[in-house]
Amino acid sequence: MNAPAPEPASPVAAGAVWPGLLLAFLGAVAFSGKAIIAKLAYRHGVDAITLIMYRMLFALPLFVMLSVWASRGRPALHRRDWMVIAGLGFTGYYLASTLDFLGLQYVSASLERLILYLNPTLVLALGVVLFKRRVTGRQLISLGVSYGGVLLVFGQELKHVGPHAVLGAALVFGSAISYAVYLVLSGEEVRRMGALRLTGLASTVACALCIGQFLLLRPLSAMAVAPEVIWLSVLNALVCTFAPVLMVMMAIERLGAALVAQTGMIGPMSTLLMGVLLLGEPFTAGIAAGTVLVIAGIWMLAKWR
């Protein structure tokens, strides 16, 4: 689960800059911590289906409360609205989160974050495919820089992880595509329902789907996991799932979507640092160079768009 789709930006008030920057910074770092916590939990023998179930189980009450709060004073939802919410919840949060957690079993947290950070390039590609939008030469250059950086880090991953890195990278890339589809399709719905309301409702749907998936695929006895998995899942639900949603949305209110998106570039760097310090993941010149290329490519894309 990544950052929610932002509402249109508003002018930045002078007194809101530093609180907004702090919120955006903390939100980006908290989102990045999701992969670190998942990798730590995998060390205790839990599988991806069970791990994501616990994450969503603990996040569910929070998203229900967010949905109720964000729906106050707003028009009632109709059947079409609920169908849209169900579809966006499936695509943007359930499928994206499930593929992401499955992929994290095989690749490093650093590579996972870099692949997910390619999301703006996938949104651009979907715009070309679905809406026949034109791509400029500058945009193609930025795409080449970003994907070159990912390929560089992926090459390092193959050396340390082996052929399983291909499966892991494919699953995480599928997660990025799923979330890009959500962003492309949710634009009009965000303006109509409001970002917090849509995020709360779609996330609630995703939580229910992840819990239902566990009940279908695993026996109830699979809920017996190490205590460390429970506490890590609580931390993941609160600090790396729900809290960043609120922090990013409050930052957007103060700074606007463009500046918050630029601040979010700290995400891959924070994941790389936490991966080295907390997980003992390798740090090489190739990984550092690839990370810089990905961030530079996304920055170029944002600037030239």
Secondary structure in CASP SS format (residue, H / E / C, confidence):
PFRMAT SS
TARGET T0000
AUTHOR 0000-0000-0000
METHOD secondary structure of the structure
MODEL  1
M C 1.00
N C 1.00
A C 1.00
P C 1.00
A C 1.00
P C 1.00
E C 1.00
P C 1.00
A C 1.00
S C 1.00
P C 1.00
V C 1.00
A C 1.00
A H 1.00
G H 1.00
A H 1.00
V H 1.00
W H 1.00
P H 1.00
G H 1.00
L H 1.00
L H 1.00
L H 1.00
A H 1.00
F H 1.00
L H 1.00
G H 1.00
A H 1.00
V H 1.00
A H 1.00
F H 1.00
S H 1.00
G H 1.00
K H 1.00
A H 1.00
I H 1.00
I H 1.00
A H 1.00
K H 1.00
L H 1.00
A H 1.00
Y H 1.00
R C 1.00
H C 1.00
G C 1.00
V C 1.00
D C 1.00
A H 1.00
I H 1.00
T H 1.00
L H 1.00
I H 1.00
M H 1.00
Y H 1.00
R H 1.00
M H 1.00
L H 1.00
F H 1.00
A H 1.00
L H 1.00
P H 1.00
L H 1.00
F H 1.00
V H 1.00
M H 1.00
L H 1.00
S H 1.00
V H 1.00
W H 1.00
A H 1.00
S C 1.00
R C 1.00
G C 1.00
R C 1.00
P C 1.00
A C 1.00
L C 1.00
H C 1.00
R H 1.00
R H 1.00
D H 1.00
W H 1.00
M H 1.00
V H 1.00
I H 1.00
A H 1.00
G H 1.00
L H 1.00
G H 1.00
F H 1.00
T H 1.00
G H 1.00
Y H 1.00
Y H 1.00
L H 1.00
A H 1.00
S H 1.00
T H 1.00
L H 1.00
D H 1.00
F H 1.00
L H 1.00
G H 1.00
L C 1.00
Q C 1.00
Y C 1.00
V C 1.00
S C 1.00
A H 1.00
S H 1.00
L H 1.00
E H 1.00
R H 1.00
L H 1.00
I H 1.00
L H 1.00
Y C 1.00
L C 1.00
N H 1.00
P H 1.00
T H 1.00
L H 1.00
V H 1.00
L H 1.00
A H 1.00
L H 1.00
G H 1.00
V H 1.00
V H 1.00
L H 1.00
F H 1.00
K C 1.00
R C 1.00
R C 1.00
V C 1.00
T C 1.00
G H 1.00
R H 1.00
Q H 1.00
L H 1.00
I H 1.00
S H 1.00
L H 1.00
G H 1.00
V H 1.00
S H 1.00
Y H 1.00
G H 1.00
G H 1.00
V H 1.00
L H 1.00
L H 1.00
V H 1.00
F H 1.00
G H 1.00
Q H 1.00
E H 1.00
L H 1.00
K H 1.00
H H 1.00
V H 1.00
G C 1.00
P C 1.00
H H 1.00
A H 1.00
V H 1.00
L H 1.00
G H 1.00
A H 1.00
A H 1.00
L H 1.00
V H 1.00
F H 1.00
G H 1.00
S H 1.00
A H 1.00
I H 1.00
S H 1.00
Y H 1.00
A H 1.00
V H 1.00
Y H 1.00
L H 1.00
V H 1.00
L H 1.00
S H 1.00
G H 1.00
E H 1.00
E H 1.00
V H 1.00
R H 1.00
R H 1.00
M H 1.00
G C 1.00
A H 1.00
L H 1.00
R H 1.00
L H 1.00
T H 1.00
G H 1.00
L H 1.00
A H 1.00
S H 1.00
T H 1.00
V H 1.00
A H 1.00
C H 1.00
A H 1.00
L H 1.00
C H 1.00
I H 1.00
G H 1.00
Q H 1.00
F H 1.00
L H 1.00
L H 1.00
L H 1.00
R C 1.00
P C 1.00
L H 1.00
S H 1.00
A H 1.00
M H 1.00
A C 1.00
V C 1.00
A C 1.00
P H 1.00
E H 1.00
V H 1.00
I H 1.00
W H 1.00
L H 1.00
S H 1.00
V H 1.00
L H 1.00
N H 1.00
A H 1.00
L H 1.00
V H 1.00
C H 1.00
T H 1.00
F H 1.00
A H 1.00
P H 1.00
V H 1.00
L H 1.00
M H 1.00
V H 1.00
M H 1.00
M H 1.00
A H 1.00
I H 1.00
E H 1.00
R H 1.00
L H 1.00
G C 1.00
A H 1.00
A H 1.00
L H 1.00
V H 1.00
A H 1.00
Q H 1.00
T H 1.00
G C 1.00
M C 1.00
I H 1.00
G H 1.00
P H 1.00
M H 1.00
S H 1.00
T H 1.00
L H 1.00
L H 1.00
M H 1.00
G H 1.00
V H 1.00
L H 1.00
L H 1.00
L H 1.00
G C 1.00
E C 1.00
P C 1.00
F C 1.00
T C 1.00
A H 1.00
G H 1.00
I H 1.00
A H 1.00
A H 1.00
G H 1.00
T H 1.00
V H 1.00
L H 1.00
V H 1.00
I H 1.00
A H 1.00
G H 1.00
I H 1.00
W H 1.00
M H 1.00
L H 1.00
A H 1.00
K H 1.00
W H 1.00
R C 1.00
END
